[in-house]
Every structure is written in C-alpha cells, then in structure tokens.
C-alpha cells in the first residue's frame, strides 16, 4: 500500500488484501465487537467490489456511525413466501452477515421467494449480501433497492465478475478518496507501548530488533536462548 506521503496524484490501485486491511481498521476504530469484525470486513469488501456506497467519502468518518459497539441480532419472520428482517436501525454492513445466515436458515425451512429488510441505515449497502448468498448458491434480484429482493437458486454471475476483477485487478480510487480512507483507518491502529514492543520481539541495548515473535512464541524462552551460555 502506498503511504500518504507517496501516493501518486490521480488514481490509486488497491488490492483486495489492502482494501480488507483498511476496512478492518475502520471497524476497530469505531468499536465494532471483535467477534464480528472479520465477517463485517468481508461484507464491506464485497459491497465495495459491487460499487455500492459502503463508505461516504465526503462525509465525516466516511459515513460510519460514531460507535458500532451496540450490535444486536435482528428479528425476523416468515409469512407465506416472504421473509422480513428487522434491522433495528443498524448500519447496513454490520447487518449483512446476520442477514445472509437468516436467509439461509429460512430457505432451509420455507419456500422463500422474497426477502424484505426494514429499519436499516445506509440500506443501499445491503446489496453486499449478494456476495455471501451467491457463495451459498442463491441469487438476489433487487425489487426495491436496499429493502426488497426476489430470491432464487442459482449463480450470481454479476457478483462473480466483480469479485474476480477485485481479486485479479484490484480496485481503483481517486487519490483523495484513498487518503480519506487511509487517514480514517489509522485510528484503528494500537498505539505503541512497552507491551507492544515486547510482542514485536527482542530489542537489544541499542534499540535494535533482534528477532520478531509470532503470537505462539514464548518471549521468555526466546530471550533465554539468546543469553550467553554459562559454560562458555
């Protein structure tokens, strides 16, 4: 990923991995519960790949709510062939993983042909649910964008094309759009501390990092192995 100081004028190309990293940091910065960050990150990436307004580049905080900590499981009901999901005012990308699971559960028990969602923020971004459902063999066709879809079994070729393009070609942003996302995402980084330096590895008396550690490596054992032998 380019740094803010070296990003070229004009356009910036991001890979899927880089886009995922920025989305993940944005969720952390807005207090999203740790247990759903991975799933919501993927829903954001799917939505951006489809060209949906997941992020509002011109708005404060990119249009994200001030806090995403209040995450609730949506209520839902089936009447006839219609599934209705109540979003309780949640931000659409946060609702997508649960919406996909509810659709699959309902379809396993009922002959669902229509999906409706009410009371959701930024409903246009709900189209990202097509990604998760396409991978499960369902196709959603918009009836009323962001609120209602017809549903059938099959392969969502439009989503597969968008996903393929993102995977192999990346996605292009204007420099200003990229800078807005990059700077907002920096708030999701953990500040440096004595503990973070310990997890980074062993630092000698000159402040040089000698050996990086992964999460499963015992720091004390590593330091012991670096100590001079008593028999030397």
Secondary structure by P-SEA (a helix, b strand, c coil): ccccccccccbbbbcaaaaaaaaaaaaaaaccccccaaaaaaaaaaaaaacccccccccccccccccccbbbbbbbcccccbbbbbccccccccaaaaaaaaaaaaaacccccbbbbcccccccccccaaaaaaaabbbbbbcccccbbbbbbccaaaaaaaaaaaacbbbbbcaaaaaaaaaaaccccccccaaaaaaaccccccccccccccccccaaaaaaaacccccc
